[in-house]
Amino acid sequence: MKQGFMSWLRSTENDIISSIESQGEILLKAVSTLVEMMSSFDRVVEYKTKIEDLEHEGDKITHNVYTLLNKSFVTPLDKEDISALTGEIDQIIDYTDRLTGSIILFDVTSPTVYMIELAKMLLSSTQEVYALTKKLRGFKNADDLIEHCHNISQYEHEADVIYRTAIAQLFKTNDAVQIIKMKEIYDILEGAHDRCADVADVFEDIALKYG
């Protein structure tokens, strides 16, 4: 009986970590698809469908993690950390899906240089997030996580500079409708970067607690 109970605990812990790893993989696929879309903008509807499918898959994983947390009293990390982590990663995927939807809704026919730069920077950040999810299983050294967190912070800072430049250039135009459309696009991209920084904050907390 006791042996079976311990096996159940280990299985649940493994399921939680595996789910977060899968989330990281889906996130990376979604943002990679976004960057690919920037160079094939005539196929934006096709890429939107791919990203939307990934977003739905990510939602299922997020729901599964919350279900596992609700039925488990022993988890590999604090429940609050796991919940925050899976929630923030899910939000980045949501922002990516929301961006493609807004591009179609606003009939944006070609990406600006700032959209491309922010998307590529977001890919760099999500590569770090993915690396963090892969290192979460059985990590023992805080430095294994902290370096990736600092990299994300740097990318977020660089993205802020690009965002401010984009907004400054945008407000030099006299087209009010274009300003409204493009500011929404830039805000979504900037928001995705902010969520990456939030993920890094959670991982830093985990590193300090368990490293």
Contacts in CASP RR format, 6 or more apart in sequence:
PFRMAT RR
TARGET T0000
AUTHOR 0000-0000-0000
METHOD contacts of the structure
MODEL  1
MKQGFMSWLRSTENDIISSIESQGEILLKAVSTLVEMMSSFDRVVEYKTK
IEDLEHEGDKITHNVYTLLNKSFVTPLDKEDISALTGEIDQIIDYTDRLT
GSIILFDVTSPTVYMIELAKMLLSSTQEVYALTKKLRGFKNADDLIEHCH
NISQYEHEADVIYRTAIAQLFKTNDAVQIIKMKEIYDILEGAHDRCADVA
DVFEDIALKYG
9 74 0 8 1.000
12 68 0 8 1.000
12 72 0 8 1.000
12 74 0 8 1.000
12 75 0 8 1.000
13 74 0 8 1.000
13 75 0 8 1.000
13 76 0 8 1.000
15 64 0 8 1.000
15 68 0 8 1.000
16 65 0 8 1.000
16 68 0 8 1.000
16 69 0 8 1.000
16 72 0 8 1.000
16 75 0 8 1.000
16 76 0 8 1.000
16 82 0 8 1.000
17 76 0 8 1.000
17 136 0 8 1.000
17 137 0 8 1.000
19 61 0 8 1.000
19 64 0 8 1.000
19 65 0 8 1.000
19 68 0 8 1.000
19 86 0 8 1.000
20 65 0 8 1.000
20 82 0 8 1.000
20 85 0 8 1.000
20 86 0 8 1.000
20 89 0 8 1.000
20 133 0 8 1.000
20 136 0 8 1.000
21 133 0 8 1.000
21 134 0 8 1.000
21 136 0 8 1.000
21 137 0 8 1.000
22 58 0 8 1.000
22 61 0 8 1.000
23 58 0 8 1.000
23 61 0 8 1.000
23 62 0 8 1.000
23 65 0 8 1.000
23 86 0 8 1.000
23 89 0 8 1.000
23 90 0 8 1.000
23 93 0 8 1.000
23 133 0 8 1.000
24 89 0 8 1.000
24 126 0 8 1.000
24 129 0 8 1.000
24 130 0 8 1.000
24 133 0 8 1.000
25 130 0 8 1.000
25 133 0 8 1.000
26 54 0 8 1.000
26 57 0 8 1.000
26 58 0 8 1.000
26 61 0 8 1.000
26 93 0 8 1.000
27 89 0 8 1.000
27 92 0 8 1.000
27 93 0 8 1.000
27 96 0 8 1.000
27 126 0 8 1.000
27 129 0 8 1.000
27 130 0 8 1.000
28 126 0 8 1.000
28 127 0 8 1.000
28 129 0 8 1.000
28 130 0 8 1.000
29 54 0 8 1.000
30 51 0 8 1.000
30 54 0 8 1.000
30 55 0 8 1.000
30 93 0 8 1.000
30 96 0 8 1.000
30 97 0 8 1.000
31 92 0 8 1.000
31 96 0 8 1.000
31 119 0 8 1.000
31 122 0 8 1.000
31 123 0 8 1.000
31 126 0 8 1.000
32 123 0 8 1.000
33 47 0 8 1.000
33 50 0 8 1.000
33 51 0 8 1.000
33 54 0 8 1.000
34 47 0 8 1.000
34 51 0 8 1.000
34 96 0 8 1.000
34 99 0 8 1.000
34 100 0 8 1.000
34 119 0 8 1.000
34 122 0 8 1.000
34 123 0 8 1.000
35 119 0 8 1.000
35 120 0 8 1.000
35 122 0 8 1.000
35 123 0 8 1.000
36 47 0 8 1.000
37 43 0 8 1.000
37 44 0 8 1.000
37 47 0 8 1.000
37 100 0 8 1.000
38 111 0 8 1.000
38 115 0 8 1.000
38 116 0 8 1.000
38 119 0 8 1.000
40 47 0 8 1.000
41 109 0 8 1.000
41 110 0 8 1.000
41 111 0 8 1.000
44 100 0 8 1.000
44 103 0 8 1.000
44 104 0 8 1.000
45 104 0 8 1.000
47 100 0 8 1.000
48 100 0 8 1.000
48 101 0 8 1.000
48 103 0 8 1.000
48 104 0 8 1.000
51 96 0 8 1.000
51 97 0 8 1.000
51 100 0 8 1.000
52 97 0 8 1.000
52 100 0 8 1.000
54 93 0 8 1.000
54 97 0 8 1.000
55 93 0 8 1.000
55 94 0 8 1.000
55 96 0 8 1.000
55 97 0 8 1.000
58 90 0 8 1.000
58 93 0 8 1.000
59 90 0 8 1.000
61 86 0 8 1.000
62 86 0 8 1.000
62 87 0 8 1.000
62 89 0 8 1.000
62 90 0 8 1.000
65 82 0 8 1.000
65 83 0 8 1.000
65 86 0 8 1.000
66 83 0 8 1.000
66 86 0 8 1.000
69 75 0 8 1.000
69 79 0 8 1.000
69 82 0 8 1.000
69 83 0 8 1.000
75 82 0 8 1.000
76 82 0 8 1.000
77 206 0 8 1.000
77 209 0 8 1.000
77 210 0 8 1.000
78 209 0 8 1.000
81 202 0 8 1.000
81 205 0 8 1.000
81 206 0 8 1.000
81 209 0 8 1.000
84 202 0 8 1.000
85 199 0 8 1.000
85 202 0 8 1.000
85 203 0 8 1.000
85 206 0 8 1.000
88 195 0 8 1.000
88 198 0 8 1.000
88 199 0 8 1.000
88 202 0 8 1.000
89 129 0 8 1.000
89 133 0 8 1.000
89 199 0 8 1.000
91 195 0 8 1.000
91 198 0 8 1.000
92 126 0 8 1.000
92 129 0 8 1.000
92 192 0 8 1.000
92 195 0 8 1.000
92 196 0 8 1.000
92 199 0 8 1.000
95 188 0 8 1.000
95 189 0 8 1.000
95 191 0 8 1.000
95 192 0 8 1.000
95 195 0 8 1.000
96 122 0 8 1.000
96 192 0 8 1.000
98 188 0 8 1.000
99 185 0 8 1.000
99 188 0 8 1.000
99 189 0 8 1.000
99 192 0 8 1.000
102 108 0 8 1.000
102 184 0 8 1.000
102 185 0 8 1.000
102 188 0 8 1.000
103 185 0 8 1.000
106 181 0 8 1.000
106 184 0 8 1.000
106 185 0 8 1.000
108 181 0 8 1.000
108 182 0 8 1.000
108 185 0 8 1.000
111 119 0 8 1.000
112 166 0 8 1.000
112 182 0 8 1.000
114 162 0 8 1.000
114 163 0 8 1.000
114 165 0 8 1.000
114 166 0 8 1.000
114 169 0 8 1.000
114 186 0 8 1.000
115 185 0 8 1.000
115 186 0 8 1.000
115 189 0 8 1.000
117 162 0 8 1.000
118 159 0 8 1.000
118 162 0 8 1.000
118 163 0 8 1.000
118 166 0 8 1.000
118 186 0 8 1.000
118 189 0 8 1.000
118 190 0 8 1.000
118 193 0 8 1.000
119 189 0 8 1.000
121 155 0 8 1.000
121 158 0 8 1.000
121 159 0 8 1.000
121 162 0 8 1.000
121 193 0 8 1.000
122 159 0 8 1.000
122 189 0 8 1.000
122 192 0 8 1.000
122 193 0 8 1.000
122 196 0 8 1.000
124 151 0 8 1.000
124 155 0 8 1.000
125 151 0 8 1.000
125 152 0 8 1.000
125 155 0 8 1.000
125 156 0 8 1.000
125 159 0 8 1.000
125 193 0 8 1.000
125 196 0 8 1.000
126 196 0 8 1.000
128 148 0 8 1.000
128 149 0 8 1.000
128 151 0 8 1.000
128 152 0 8 1.000
128 155 0 8 1.000
128 196 0 8 1.000
128 200 0 8 1.000
129 148 0 8 1.000
129 152 0 8 1.000
129 196 0 8 1.000
129 199 0 8 1.000
129 200 0 8 1.000
131 148 0 8 1.000
132 145 0 8 1.000
132 148 0 8 1.000
132 149 0 8 1.000
132 199 0 8 1.000
132 200 0 8 1.000
132 203 0 8 1.000
135 144 0 8 1.000
135 145 0 8 1.000
135 148 0 8 1.000
136 145 0 8 1.000
136 206 0 8 1.000
139 145 0 8 1.000
139 207 0 8 1.000
139 210 0 8 1.000
139 211 0 8 1.000
140 211 0 8 1.000
141 211 0 8 1.000
142 207 0 8 1.000
142 208 0 8 1.000
142 210 0 8 1.000
142 211 0 8 1.000
143 207 0 8 1.000
144 207 0 8 1.000
145 203 0 8 1.000
145 204 0 8 1.000
145 206 0 8 1.000
145 207 0 8 1.000
145 211 0 8 1.000
146 204 0 8 1.000
146 207 0 8 1.000
148 200 0 8 1.000
148 203 0 8 1.000
149 200 0 8 1.000
149 201 0 8 1.000
149 203 0 8 1.000
149 204 0 8 1.000
149 207 0 8 1.000
150 200 0 8 1.000
152 196 0 8 1.000
152 197 0 8 1.000
152 199 0 8 1.000
152 200 0 8 1.000
153 197 0 8 1.000
153 200 0 8 1.000
155 193 0 8 1.000
155 196 0 8 1.000
156 193 0 8 1.000
156 194 0 8 1.000
156 196 0 8 1.000
156 197 0 8 1.000
156 200 0 8 1.000
159 189 0 8 1.000
159 190 0 8 1.000
159 193 0 8 1.000
160 190 0 8 1.000
160 193 0 8 1.000
163 186 0 8 1.000
163 189 0 8 1.000
163 190 0 8 1.000
163 193 0 8 1.000
166 182 0 8 1.000
166 186 0 8 1.000
167 183 0 8 1.000
167 186 0 8 1.000
170 178 0 8 1.000
170 179 0 8 1.000
170 182 0 8 1.000
170 183 0 8 1.000
170 186 0 8 1.000
171 179 0 8 1.000
173 179 0 8 1.000
END
